[in-house]
Amino acid sequence: MYMYTYAKESLMTVEGLRLEGASQILQTIQNLSFKKIHHMITVVDAQPTIDGGVLICVMGRLKIDDGSPFSFSQVFVLKAVGNSFFVENEIFRLSELKSP
């Protein structure tokens, strides 16, 4: 699912759940219960940060297993370390509006 590199300093928030450090983030991702996911990315915006990293915002829709697609937004900061990057911060939210 994810092809990012996380570090012990990495922070991720998924639907309000705060995860700290590579081991907690990767364990949470590995414990997700779905079998397949399909991303339909509609927008990607990126900006350089003052310390050589990259701020990225991704919006689109995703479909989990055979369910209906959900809108999502994902924002992350890639931190430069030498000739490589790791995910320093990441926020993921489903943004499907549902009627009450």
N, C-alpha and C positions, 0 to 999 in steps of 0.2 A: 504494500500500500504506500508507505512513505519511503522515499529514497534520500532522506536527509540525514545529516550527521548531527547528533545532539552531544552536549558536553555536560559536565557536572553543574555548570552555571546556567544551563538552559532552563527557561520557564515556559510553560504552556498552559493555556486556559481553554478548556473544551466545554462549551455549554455551561460555563460558570464554575467548573471544577478546575482548581489550580493544581498543576503538576510541577514538581521541582526535580531537576536533574535527569540525566539521560536514562538511568535505570528505571525510574518511576514512569517516565514518558513512554519508553519502549515497552515496558510491561503492560501498561494500559492499552497501548495500540495492539499488542499481541493478544490481549484478552477480549477484544471486540468479538461479538458473537456472529456477525454476518459472514457469509461465504464469499460474496462478490460485491464489488462496488464499481460503479461507472461514473466518472466525472465528465461533465459537459461544461467546460470553462468558457465563459462569455467575455470576461474582462480581466486583464492583468495590467496593473500599474506598478511602476517601480521608480524609486528615487535613490540616489547615492546618499549615504550618511557621512557625517563629517570625519568619521574615523575609518573610512574605507570600506564600510559594510554596505548593505543594500536593504532598503525597506520595500517590501512587496505586498501588494493587496490583490487577492484573487477573488473573483465572484463567479458564480455559475450555479449549476444544478447538479445534484448527484442522485443516483438511484442505487438503493441497497437491495440486494437479492432481487426479488420480483416485485418489490413495492413501488409505490408512486414516487416520482422525482420530488426532491426538496431543493429549495434555493439555499445556497450557503455563501458565507463570506469567510475568508481566511486572510489574516494579516501576519506577516512574520518579518523578522529582522535577521539577515544573514550577517554574522560577525566575521570579519577577515582575520585570519591567523596565518601568517606567512603567505604561502601560495594557495591556501585553501579557505574554506568557510565552514562555519557550523551555525545551526539555528540557535540564536541567543534568546529570542522571544517569539512566541507564536500564540495567536488567538484564533479559535475556530468557532463559528456559530452557524447553526441552521437558522434560516430567516423566513421560513414559511409562515405566512399569516393565516391563522385559522379563525373561523367564525366562532363566536361564543355559543 
